[in-house]
Amino acid sequence: MGSQWKGMGVSLLKIPLFSESIDACTEALKHYNFNVKEYLLNSDTPAYKNIDNTLVAITAIEIGLIDVLRSVGVRPTGIMGHSAGEIMCGYADECLTLEETIQVAYHMGKCISEGNLPTGAMALVGLTWKKALEICSGSEVAPACHNTYDSVTISGPKQAVFSMVERMKKEEIFATVVDTSNLAFHSKHMLLIYERLLRDISMVIPNPKPLTKRWISTSVNLNNSEQSVTDNKVTLCSGEYFANNLKNVVRFHDALKQIPDGAVTIEIAPNALLTPAILKRAIPNCQRLVIASSKEEDGVQTLCDCLDSLRSLGVDVKSTETISSLITVSPSS
């Protein structure tokens, strides 16, 4: 998360409801001395790029966006998240309160940043899952995210990933390293913080709820007959679920296959990376919308364009007058 978010984030704070959600996130983190609004308004500081701060900021923005959607009557019939995006699924599925959601993000970020993890890396490669398994066999690198049929993210020790990328390029296979702050998510490295993550998040969610049918999990195979939704905490919105999320493979490709043709999808994220990179190819027969983008300075306009598109597609969107009239509100108020 970099300074390119600043214009979009600050402009969204002009929306009273969004600003209230950010304030509620700050209140939920007051014991940790974390002021989310001040953090968003000062995105040029070096600390803004720290993984723990980034995760809180992303989650807070997503909470605010979901609250705005709820305020105009837009609620999902299906929910899925990619990697740590599953934190927001807990909020969208109403398994987590706002306070629980932002605290889960805070503790996950802290566990990662304070875990003294080995230097790692991840790379996006143009391979099928089967081929990625073959190429990575016997190495320290492993497939971590099954994005689409022929798009996989690999993860592992930094030098091993870089070497693998160079090898693939020589074989004319698409491969590019992605910026993950020298971390190898969904790899064996994550086992080093598993116990702390499980403990800390379980304290935030003492009474976990089961995932509803709306939540299409990308970290747990809920169709596995050996896993019981009622008996196994991994299949509840729990500490176990989120601790396993970081070390498990991301089954995004399998989840995408459950989206029916003609569906309307909205990417709830500040940077809108999945829609152009993955969703455009994976679900070509669906309407794919973004509600925010770091490429747009005016976050309010992007949000209003999304709501206008929803309305034109036949989605029942309540009056957005309170959103379009907020331009006079000062972000710092």
N, C-alpha and C positions, 0 to 999 in steps of 0.2 A: 504494500500500500504506500503510494508516494504522493508527492505534492500535486500531481495531476488530478487528484480527487478533490482538492480544496475548493475549486469553484463549484463543482456539483454538490459537495457536502454542505457548504455554507449556504447555497441557494435553497437547499431543501429545508434548512432550519427556518426559513421564512414561513413555512407551513406550521401553524400553531400546534396541530395534532402531532406532527412529526417531532417538533421541538419538545413537546410534553413527553413524548416517548423517550427521547434522549435524556431528558431530566430524570425520568423514572429510572433509567439505567444507571445514572449517576447516583441516585438515592440508593439503589440496590448494591452499589459498590462503595458506599461511603465508609464502611469499615476497612476498606483496602485503600482509602485515600485516592480514588481514581475518579476524576471529573471528566466524564465522557464528552460533554459539550465543549469544555475548554480544550480538550485534546483535539477534537475535530477542527476547531477554529485555529489551531496552531500546528497545522500539518507540515510546516517547514522545519520543525525541530528534528534533530538527529534521532531522538527516541521514537519518532513516529514510525520508523522502519522496523523496530523490534517486533519479533513474532508475537509476543504476548500482547503488546499494545495493538498490533494490527488485527489480531483475532477479535479482540473486544470491539474495536472500531467497526469492523465489518459486520459483526453480529448486531451491534446497536443500530447501524443504518438499516439492516434488514428488518429488525424489529419495527422500526419507524415506518418502513415501507409497507409491511404487512398491516400495521395498525391503520394506515391511510386507506389501504384496500378494503379492510373490514368496515371502515367508516362509510364507504360508498356502496356497501353491500356485496362486494366481490369476495367470494369464499371458494376455495378449491374443492374439486371432487377427487383430485389426486395430488400427491405430494411426493417429491423425491429430492435427494440432495447428493452432491458429489463430494466425497471426502468429508472435511469438517463442515460442509454445508448441511450435513444431517443434524447439526445442532439446531438450525433454524426449522427443520422439519418438526422437531419437538414442540416449538412454539406454534407453528402453523397448524399442527394437528391437535393443539390444545392439550397436549400431554404435559407441557411445562408452562409455568407462569412466566411473565416477563422477568421477574426477579431471578427465577431459577435459570432461565435461558442465558442471561448475561453473566451470571455467576459460573455456569458451566463453561462458557467461553473463557472467562477470566482464569479459572483454575486449569483448564486445558493449556492455555497459553503459558501460564507460569510453570507448569510441569515440563513443558517442552523447553522453555528458555533456561530453566534452572537444572535441567536433567543431565548436563555435561555430556551430551550425546556426541558420538563420533561424527566427524565431518562426512556429510553425505551429499547426494545429488539425485535428481530425477530428470528424465528425458522423455520427450514425446517421440514415438517412433511409428512409422507407417507399416505396421505388421498386423496380421491376424493374431489372436491370442495363442493359437496352436503354434504358429511359427515363432512367436516371441518366446514361448516356453522352450522350444528347440534351440534357439540361438543362445538363450541365457543358461541353458543346462550346463552344470558343472562350474559355473562362475559365481562370484559374489553378488551379481546383479540378478534381480528377479522381476517379472512383470508385477506391477502394483495396481494399476487401474485399467480395467477393460472399458474403454470409452465408447468405441463403436466397433463394427465388424473388423475394420482394418486400421484401428487407431488404439495404441496401447501406451501407457506410461510405465517406464521401467524405473527401478529404484535400488539404491545400494550405496556402498562406499564411493566417495567422490571420484577418486582416480579410476576405479573400476568402471563407473558409469561413463566417464569421459572417454576411456579407452574403447568401450563398447560402441559409443556414438561414432568415434573415428572409424572403427571397423565397419560399421553399417554404411557410413558415407562412402567408403571405398567400394562397397558392394552396391552402391547406388540405391540404397534404402533411405527413405526420408528419416532423418533423426535430428533432433535439436534439444539441447539442454534447456530446461525451464528454471526460472528463478524460484528456489524454495528456501532461500537463506541458509544454504549449506546443510539442509536437513533432508533425510531420506524417509519421508512418510510412507506408511504401509509397507515397511520393511522390518527386518529383525531388530533394527536399532530401537524401534518403538517398544520392544519388550523391556528395555532398560527402565522405562518410566511407567510401565503398566500398573504396578502395585500402587504407586503414589497416585496415579490418575484415578484408579478405581476407588481408592479411599477418599480422595478429596471430592470427587464428583458425587459419590454415594452420600456424602454428608449434605450436599446441596439437594439431592433428590432422595429423601428418606423413605418416601412411599411412592415408588414408581408405578406408572400406569401402563397398560398394554397399548401398543401401537394400534390405531384404528385401521380399517381396511383402506382408508385413503392413503396411508403412508406406505409407499412402495420402497422397501428397504434396499439399499445398495451395499450394505455391509453384512447382512445376515440373510441367509436363504430361508425365508419363512415357509417355503413349501417342503422343506426337509422334514419328513415324518418323525425323525428322531428328536426334533425340537418342539417343545410344547410352549405355546404362548403364555399359558398360565403358570407353568412350573419352572420355566427357564428364564432367569432374569436377563439373559442376553437378548431375549425377544420382548423385553419391556423397555420403556423409555427410562433407562436406569444407568447407574454408574458402569455396570458391566457392558451395556450397549455401547456407550461412548468410548470406554477404554478399548473395547474390541474394535471399534470403528477405526482407530488410528493404526492398528497393526494388521487388520484384515485387508484383503483385496477389495477394491471398489468395483462392484458389479453393475456399473452404470449401463452397459450395453444390454444386459438382461432386463433391467428396469425399463429402459426406453422401449423395449418390444411390447410392453404392456400399455403403451399410449395408443389409443385408437386413431385411425385416420380421421382427419377433420377436427381434431381436438384443438383447443386454443391453449397455448402454453405461455406463461410469463416467467422470465428468468428474474428471480429476486436476488439481485447482487449489485454492488456498487460499480463493478467493472464490466459486466455483461460479456464474459469471455466464452461461455459455453454456446451461446446462440450462433455466432458466426463460425466457431471452430468445430463444434460437434453437432448441435441440434439441426443446423441447416442441412447437413448430409444424412443424419440419422432418422429424422422424422420430416421428410420433404413434403408430405401431404397434410401437415398440420400448420396452423397459424402460429407463428413464433414471435412473441413480443418481448421487449425489454422495458423495464420500468425505471432504470437508471443506467447511466454509463459514464465512466471516468473521462470519456472523450468529449462529453458535452459539458460546457461551462454552466449552462442553465438547467439544473436538475429539475426545477419546477416544470419547465416546458417539456422535458422528456417524459416526466410523470403524466402530465396532462395529455400529451400525445398518445401515451399508452392507454389511458382511460377513454379517449376519443375512439381509438381503434377498437377497444373492447365493445363500446356502444355500437359501432358500425358493424361489428360481427354478430350483433344480436344479444350480447350479454347485458343483463339488466343492471345498469350502473346508475345509482342514485345521483341526485344533483351534486355537481362538483363545484358549485358556486363558492363554497367556503375555501376551496383550494385555489381557485383562480383569483380570489380577492385578497390573498395573503401577502401580496408583493410589498405592501407598506410596512409589514412587520419586520423589525430589525432582528437579525440573527443573534445579536449579542444581548438582546433584552431578556 
